[in-house]
Structures are given as C-alpha cells and as structure tokens.
Amino acid sequence: MPYYKPGNWVPHCTAAMDLALDKLSPAMEVCRNSSTFGRVRLSAAGLVSVGPTQELYTFPVTGDGACK
C-alpha cells in the first residue's frame, strides 16, 4: 500500500467512524480527556472519507490545543 511507504505514513488514530455531526464535539471531548495513549502532541484533527480514501478537511490545532 502506498500509505505505508517511506515518507508517506503519518501517525494517526481513528477516533470514530460513521459519526453523526451532533456527536463530533462529545467524541472530541472524550479523546481530549482520555489517558489511554498517555501524553501526546496533537497537531491536527481531520475528517476523512473512506472508499476511496479522501481527506475532506484538516483542522490545525494551535499551541493551546484549540482548533483554528
């Protein structure tokens, strides 16, 4: 798969699939408050469509953890 070739792979974590828009904010809050992965640095949150995979939007995160 081309996604895993050197220079192409980006560490990520799928937080949810088929998430209704009204569930997005609560889901982000659960991720934000989770200690499952320990201390991490979030640089962006994105929306992706699968089949075929297509990045729909990326939300950069500022230094204070707020989405721009």
MMTF fields as JSON, N, C-alpha, C and O atoms, coordinates in Angstrom:
{
  "mmtfVersion": "1.0.0",
  "mmtfProducer": "UNKNOWN",
  "numBonds": 271,
  "numAtoms": 272,
  "numGroups": 68,
  "numChains": 1,
  "numModels": 1,
  "chainsPerModel": [1],
  "groupsPerChain": [68],
  "chainIdList": ["A"],
  "bondAtomList": [4, 2, 8, 6, 12, 10, 16, 14, 20, 18, 24, 22, 28, 26, 32, 30, 36, 34, 40, 38, 44, 42, 48, 46, 52, 50, 56, 54, 60, 58, 64, 62, 68, 66, 72, 70, 76, 74, 80, 78, 84, 82, 88, 86, 92, 90, 96, 94, 100, 98, 104, 102, 108, 106, 112, 110, 116, 114, 120, 118, 124, 122, 128, 126, 132, 130, 136, 134, 140, 138, 144, 142, 148, 146, 152, 150, 156, 154, 160, 158, 164, 162, 168, 166, 172, 170, 176, 174, 180, 178, 184, 182, 188, 186, 192, 190, 196, 194, 200, 198, 204, 202, 208, 206, 212, 210, 216, 214, 220, 218, 224, 222, 228, 226, 232, 230, 236, 234, 240, 238, 244, 242, 248, 246, 252, 250, 256, 254, 260, 258, 264, 262, 268, 266],
  "bondOrderList": [1, 1, 1, 1, 1, 1, 1, 1, 1, 1, 1, 1, 1, 1, 1, 1, 1, 1, 1, 1, 1, 1, 1, 1, 1, 1, 1, 1, 1, 1, 1, 1, 1, 1, 1, 1, 1, 1, 1, 1, 1, 1, 1, 1, 1, 1, 1, 1, 1, 1, 1, 1, 1, 1, 1, 1, 1, 1, 1, 1, 1, 1, 1, 1, 1, 1, 1],
  "groupList": [{"groupName": "MET", "atomNameList": ["N", "CA", "C", "O"], "elementList": ["N", "C", "C", "O"], "formalChargeList": [0, 0, 0, 0], "bondAtomList": [1, 0, 2, 1, 3, 2], "bondOrderList": [1, 1, 2], "singleLetterCode": "M", "chemCompType": "L-PEPTIDE LINKING"}, {"groupName": "PRO", "atomNameList": ["N", "CA", "C", "O"], "elementList": ["N", "C", "C", "O"], "formalChargeList": [0, 0, 0, 0], "bondAtomList": [1, 0, 2, 1, 3, 2], "bondOrderList": [1, 1, 2], "singleLetterCode": "P", "chemCompType": "L-PEPTIDE LINKING"}, {"groupName": "TYR", "atomNameList": ["N", "CA", "C", "O"], "elementList": ["N", "C", "C", "O"], "formalChargeList": [0, 0, 0, 0], "bondAtomList": [1, 0, 2, 1, 3, 2], "bondOrderList": [1, 1, 2], "singleLetterCode": "Y", "chemCompType": "L-PEPTIDE LINKING"}, {"groupName": "LYS", "atomNameList": ["N", "CA", "C", "O"], "elementList": ["N", "C", "C", "O"], "formalChargeList": [0, 0, 0, 0], "bondAtomList": [1, 0, 2, 1, 3, 2], "bondOrderList": [1, 1, 2], "singleLetterCode": "K", "chemCompType": "L-PEPTIDE LINKING"}, {"groupName": "GLY", "atomNameList": ["N", "CA", "C", "O"], "elementList": ["N", "C", "C", "O"], "formalChargeList": [0, 0, 0, 0], "bondAtomList": [1, 0, 2, 1, 3, 2], "bondOrderList": [1, 1, 2], "singleLetterCode": "G", "chemCompType": "PEPTIDE LINKING"}, {"groupName": "ASN", "atomNameList": ["N", "CA", "C", "O"], "elementList": ["N", "C", "C", "O"], "formalChargeList": [0, 0, 0, 0], "bondAtomList": [1, 0, 2, 1, 3, 2], "bondOrderList": [1, 1, 2], "singleLetterCode": "N", "chemCompType": "L-PEPTIDE LINKING"}, {"groupName": "TRP", "atomNameList": ["N", "CA", "C", "O"], "elementList": ["N", "C", "C", "O"], "formalChargeList": [0, 0, 0, 0], "bondAtomList": [1, 0, 2, 1, 3, 2], "bondOrderList": [1, 1, 2], "singleLetterCode": "W", "chemCompType": "L-PEPTIDE LINKING"}, {"groupName": "VAL", "atomNameList": ["N", "CA", "C", "O"], "elementList": ["N", "C", "C", "O"], "formalChargeList": [0, 0, 0, 0], "bondAtomList": [1, 0, 2, 1, 3, 2], "bondOrderList": [1, 1, 2], "singleLetterCode": "V", "chemCompType": "L-PEPTIDE LINKING"}, {"groupName": "HIS", "atomNameList": ["N", "CA", "C", "O"], "elementList": ["N", "C", "C", "O"], "formalChargeList": [0, 0, 0, 0], "bondAtomList": [1, 0, 2, 1, 3, 2], "bondOrderList": [1, 1, 2], "singleLetterCode": "H", "chemCompType": "L-PEPTIDE LINKING"}, {"groupName": "CYS", "atomNameList": ["N", "CA", "C", "O"], "elementList": ["N", "C", "C", "O"], "formalChargeList": [0, 0, 0, 0], "bondAtomList": [1, 0, 2, 1, 3, 2], "bondOrderList": [1, 1, 2], "singleLetterCode": "C", "chemCompType": "L-PEPTIDE LINKING"}, {"groupName": "THR", "atomNameList": ["N", "CA", "C", "O"], "elementList": ["N", "C", "C", "O"], "formalChargeList": [0, 0, 0, 0], "bondAtomList": [1, 0, 2, 1, 3, 2], "bondOrderList": [1, 1, 2], "singleLetterCode": "T", "chemCompType": "L-PEPTIDE LINKING"}, {"groupName": "ALA", "atomNameList": ["N", "CA", "C", "O"], "elementList": ["N", "C", "C", "O"], "formalChargeList": [0, 0, 0, 0], "bondAtomList": [1, 0, 2, 1, 3, 2], "bondOrderList": [1, 1, 2], "singleLetterCode": "A", "chemCompType": "L-PEPTIDE LINKING"}, {"groupName": "ASP", "atomNameList": ["N", "CA", "C", "O"], "elementList": ["N", "C", "C", "O"], "formalChargeList": [0, 0, 0, 0], "bondAtomList": [1, 0, 2, 1, 3, 2], "bondOrderList": [1, 1, 2], "singleLetterCode": "D", "chemCompType": "L-PEPTIDE LINKING"}, {"groupName": "LEU", "atomNameList": ["N", "CA", "C", "O"], "elementList": ["N", "C", "C", "O"], "formalChargeList": [0, 0, 0, 0], "bondAtomList": [1, 0, 2, 1, 3, 2], "bondOrderList": [1, 1, 2], "singleLetterCode": "L", "chemCompType": "L-PEPTIDE LINKING"}, {"groupName": "SER", "atomNameList": ["N", "CA", "C", "O"], "elementList": ["N", "C", "C", "O"], "formalChargeList": [0, 0, 0, 0], "bondAtomList": [1, 0, 2, 1, 3, 2], "bondOrderList": [1, 1, 2], "singleLetterCode": "S", "chemCompType": "L-PEPTIDE LINKING"}, {"groupName": "GLU", "atomNameList": ["N", "CA", "C", "O"], "elementList": ["N", "C", "C", "O"], "formalChargeList": [0, 0, 0, 0], "bondAtomList": [1, 0, 2, 1, 3, 2], "bondOrderList": [1, 1, 2], "singleLetterCode": "E", "chemCompType": "L-PEPTIDE LINKING"}, {"groupName": "ARG", "atomNameList": ["N", "CA", "C", "O"], "elementList": ["N", "C", "C", "O"], "formalChargeList": [0, 0, 0, 0], "bondAtomList": [1, 0, 2, 1, 3, 2], "bondOrderList": [1, 1, 2], "singleLetterCode": "R", "chemCompType": "L-PEPTIDE LINKING"}, {"groupName": "PHE", "atomNameList": ["N", "CA", "C", "O"], "elementList": ["N", "C", "C", "O"], "formalChargeList": [0, 0, 0, 0], "bondAtomList": [1, 0, 2, 1, 3, 2], "bondOrderList": [1, 1, 2], "singleLetterCode": "F", "chemCompType": "L-PEPTIDE LINKING"}, {"groupName": "GLN", "atomNameList": ["N", "CA", "C", "O"], "elementList": ["N", "C", "C", "O"], "formalChargeList": [0, 0, 0, 0], "bondAtomList": [1, 0, 2, 1, 3, 2], "bondOrderList": [1, 1, 2], "singleLetterCode": "Q", "chemCompType": "L-PEPTIDE LINKING"}],
  "groupTypeList": [0, 1, 2, 2, 3, 1, 4, 5, 6, 7, 1, 8, 9, 10, 11, 11, 0, 12, 13, 11, 13, 12, 3, 13, 14, 1, 11, 0, 15, 7, 9, 16, 5, 14, 14, 10, 17, 4, 16, 7, 16, 13, 14, 11, 11, 4, 13, 7, 14, 7, 4, 1, 10, 18, 15, 13, 2, 10, 17, 1, 7, 10, 4, 12, 4, 11, 9, 3],
  "groupIdList": [1, 2, 3, 4, 5, 6, 7, 8, 9, 10, 11, 12, 13, 14, 15, 16, 17, 18, 19, 20, 21, 22, 23, 24, 25, 26, 27, 28, 29, 30, 31, 32, 33, 34, 35, 36, 37, 38, 39, 40, 41, 42, 43, 44, 45, 46, 47, 48, 49, 50, 51, 52, 53, 54, 55, 56, 57, 58, 59, 60, 61, 62, 63, 64, 65, 66, 67, 68],
  "secStructList": [7, 4, 4, 4, 1, 6, 6, 6, 7, 7, 7, 7, 7, 7, 7, 7, 1, 1, 7, 7, 4, 4, 4, 2, 2, 2, 2, 2, 2, 2, 2, 2, 2, 7, 7, 6, 6, 7, 1, 7, 7, 7, 7, 3, 3, 3, 3, 3, 3, 6, 6, 6, 6, 3, 3, 3, 3, 3, 3, 3, 5, 7, 6, 6, 1, 7, 5, 7],
  "xCoordList": [0.834, 0.0, 0.878, 1.855, 0.55, 1.367, 1.35, 2.268, 0.331, 0.242, 1.401, 1.771, 1.978, 2.996, 4.415, 5.356, 4.589, 5.923, 6.644, 6.001, 7.987, 8.747, 8.349, 8.233, 8.146, 7.775, 6.291, 5.86, 5.486, 4.041, 3.23, 2.155, 3.739, 2.953, 2.933, 3.971, 1.758, 1.587, 0.941, -0.14, 1.588, 0.968, -0.424, -0.621, -1.369, -2.74, -3.481, -2.993, -4.646, -5.516, -6.943, -7.438, -7.608, -9.004, -9.834, -9.858, -10.511, -11.297, -12.723, -13.338, -13.255, -14.638, -14.88, -14.201, -15.848, -16.273, -17.787, -18.501, -18.26, -19.697, -20.301, -21.378, -19.603, -20.019, -20.981, -20.671, -22.137, -23.102, -22.538, -21.822, -22.86, -22.316, -22.57, -21.71, -23.733, -24.037, -23.227, -23.242, -22.532, -21.692, -20.223, -19.409, -19.866, -18.469, -17.866, -16.791, -18.525, -17.996, -17.848, -16.799, -18.872, -18.69, -17.566, -16.855, -17.399, -16.329, -14.963, -14.051, -14.806, -13.547, -13.246, -12.089, -14.266, -14.085, -13.616, -12.761, -14.174, -13.741, -12.266, -11.491, -11.884, -10.478, -9.572, -8.504, -9.998, -9.2, -8.963, -7.89, -9.938, -9.848, -9.32, -9.142, -9.071, -8.616, -7.145, -6.327, -6.825, -5.424, -4.927, -3.858, -5.702, -5.379, -3.999, -3.26, -3.651, -2.394, -1.287, -0.2, -1.544, -0.545, -0.455, -1.386, 0.657, 0.845, 1.147, 2.049, 0.399, 0.592, 0.596, 0.194, 1.057, 1.015, 0.087, 0.385, -1.018, -1.99, -1.652, -1.577, -1.449, -1.125, -2.305, -2.39, -3.223, -4.386, -5.438, -5.136, -6.657, -7.759, -8.332, -8.451, -8.682, -9.151, -10.387, -10.707, -11.075, -12.23, -11.833, -11.336, -12.054, -11.645, -12.819, -13.541, -13.003, -13.993, -13.243, -12.141, -13.83, -13.174, -13.972, -15.197, -13.259, -13.861, -14.243, -15.44, -13.352, -11.908, -11.555, -12.329, -10.369, -9.926, -9.698, -8.994, -10.312, -10.166, -10.206, -11.157, -9.16, -9.137, -10.102, -9.954, -11.093, -12.093, -11.696, -11.887, -11.141, -10.754, -9.798, -9.913, -8.854, -7.934, -8.078, -8.065, -8.215, -8.321, -6.999, -6.751, -6.124, -4.879, -5.195, -6.201, -4.335, -4.524, -3.437, -2.264, -3.826, -2.865, -2.11, -2.423, -1.127, -0.315, -1.12, -0.698, -2.273, -3.086, -4.092, -4.915, -4.035, -4.924, -6.234, -7.087, -6.42, -7.665, -7.57, -6.519, -8.661, -8.695, -8.833, -9.608, -8.082, -8.146, -9.379, -9.616],
  "yCoordList": [-1.187, 0.0, 1.249, 1.312, 2.227, 3.438, 4.248, 5.034, 4.078, 4.839, 4.538, 5.382, 3.341, 2.901, 2.995, 2.565, 3.547, 3.717, 4.844, 5.766, 4.781, 5.84, 7.231, 7.465, 8.134, 9.498, 9.734, 10.883, 8.665, 8.818, 8.608, 9.187, 7.775, 7.417, 8.545, 9.125, 8.852, 9.858, 9.167, 8.594, 9.208, 8.599, 9.178, 10.389, 8.327, 8.783, 7.809, 6.72, 8.213, 7.374, 7.616, 8.739, 6.595, 6.73, 6.741, 5.763, 7.851, 8.002, 7.508, 7.049, 7.591, 7.17, 6.996, 7.599, 6.172, 6.005, 6.177, 5.803, 6.746, 6.974, 7.782, 7.461, 8.82, 9.643, 10.731, 11.486, 10.805, 11.857, 13.2, 13.273, 14.257, 15.575, 16.019, 16.654, 15.695, 16.113, 15.338, 15.696, 14.299, 13.51, 13.9, 13.401, 14.786, 15.157, 15.833, 15.438, 16.827, 17.548, 16.64, 16.661, 15.839, 14.92, 13.907, 13.551, 13.444, 12.487, 13.135, 12.51, 14.37, 15.081, 15.29, 15.217, 15.547, 15.742, 14.45, 14.482, 13.322, 12.024, 11.791, 11.364, 12.074, 11.903, 12.826, 12.418, 14.055, 15.053, 14.666, 14.93, 14.051, 13.706, 12.289, 11.891, 11.536, 10.157, 10.09, 10.883, 9.148, 8.903, 7.601, 7.103, 7.056, 5.784, 5.774, 4.796, 6.855, 6.885, 7.622, 7.806, 8.043, 8.816, 10.23, 10.718, 10.869, 12.246, 12.245, 11.543, 13.023, 13.111, 14.576, 15.457, 14.822, 16.152, 16.097, 15.417, 16.797, 16.837, 18.016, 19.155, 17.742, 18.815, 19.159, 20.27, 18.205, 18.463, 17.388, 16.278, 17.738, 16.774, 16.847, 17.933, 15.717, 15.727, 14.892, 13.994, 15.218, 14.442, 13.728, 14.351, 12.415, 11.607, 10.759, 10.193, 10.676, 9.787, 8.536, 8.634, 7.359, 6.123, 5.458, 5.566, 4.766, 4.03, 4.884, 4.986, 5.502, 5.59, 6.623, 7.537, 6.452, 7.364, 8.754, 8.93, 9.735, 11.125, 12.025, 11.986, 12.839, 13.789, 14.919, 15.584, 15.13, 16.158, 17.497, 18.538, 17.478, 18.71, 18.404, 17.372, 19.304, 19.191, 20.436, 21.556, 20.236, 21.321, 21.431, 20.634, 22.405, 22.571, 22.937, 23.588, 22.516, 22.804, 23.783, 23.594, 24.826, 25.825, 25.308, 24.231, 26.056, 25.669, 25.484, 24.747, 26.135, 26.0, 24.861, 24.668, 24.094, 22.965, 23.304, 22.43, 24.551, 24.962, 24.743, 24.966, 24.31, 24.179, 25.564, 26.394, 25.8, 27.087, 27.132, 28.13],
  "zCoordList": [0.0, 0.0, 0.0, 0.745, -0.81, -0.866, 0.424, 0.661, 1.265, 2.518, 3.459, 4.275, 3.351, 4.294, 3.753, 4.421, 2.561, 2.002, 2.728, 3.229, 2.792, 3.463, 2.957, 1.754, 3.899, 3.556, 3.391, 3.291, 3.359, 3.167, 4.425, 4.577, 5.341, 6.517, 7.529, 7.849, 8.026, 9.071, 10.266, 10.129, 11.447, 12.631, 12.845, 12.749, 13.129, 13.321, 14.221, 14.521, 14.639, 15.445, 14.987, 15.082, 14.497, 14.113, 15.389, 16.136, 15.628, 16.853, 16.676, 17.638, 15.477, 15.241, 13.746, 12.915, 13.429, 12.037, 11.984, 12.914, 10.887, 10.683, 11.829, 12.332, 12.228, 13.356, 12.885, 11.964, 13.515, 13.202, 13.652, 14.651, 12.919, 13.204, 14.643, 15.252, 15.188, 16.564, 17.615, 18.793, 17.2, 18.109, 18.021, 18.798, 17.086, 16.884, 18.11, 18.562, 18.646, 19.81, 21.033, 21.677, 21.371, 22.512, 22.276, 23.215, 21.045, 20.742, 20.918, 21.461, 20.471, 20.64, 22.122, 22.536, 22.912, 24.352, 25.023, 25.908, 24.604, 25.143, 24.81, 25.667, 23.564, 23.162, 23.962, 24.417, 24.129, 24.835, 26.287, 26.83, 26.914, 28.329, 28.581, 29.732, 27.521, 27.665, 28.059, 27.591, 28.912, 29.258, 28.623, 28.975, 27.69, 27.059, 26.417, 26.54, 25.734, 24.998, 25.734, 25.188, 26.952, 27.68, 27.12, 26.48, 27.365, 26.907, 25.404, 24.947, 24.654, 23.203, 22.78, 23.54, 21.555, 20.975, 19.771, 18.789, 19.835, 18.748, 17.85, 18.311, 16.574, 15.637, 14.746, 14.224, 14.569, 13.718, 13.942, 14.379, 13.637, 13.605, 12.199, 11.633, 11.641, 10.26, 10.05, 10.829, 8.968, 8.524, 7.245, 6.306, 7.207, 6.074, 5.624, 6.445, 4.326, 3.732, 3.288, 2.748, 3.51, 3.087, 1.988, 1.936, 1.107, -0.003, -1.186, -1.455, -1.911, -1.724, -0.65, -0.364, -0.068, 0.988, 0.413, -0.581, 1.065, 0.627, 1.856, 2.637, 2.02, 3.123, 2.781, 1.756, 3.649, 3.402, 3.993, 3.364, 5.204, 5.855, 6.989, 7.649, 7.214, 8.337, 9.189, 8.679, 10.474, 11.433, 12.179, 13.084, 11.829, 12.577, 14.04, 14.324, 14.939, 16.357, 16.783, 16.462, 17.503, 17.97, 19.188, 19.697, 19.657, 20.807, 22.072, 22.962, 22.18, 23.389, 23.269, 24.164, 22.157, 21.973, 21.299, 21.146, 20.889, 20.235, 18.723, 18.123, 18.12, 16.669, 16.046, 16.521, 14.989, 14.279, 13.399, 12.719]
}
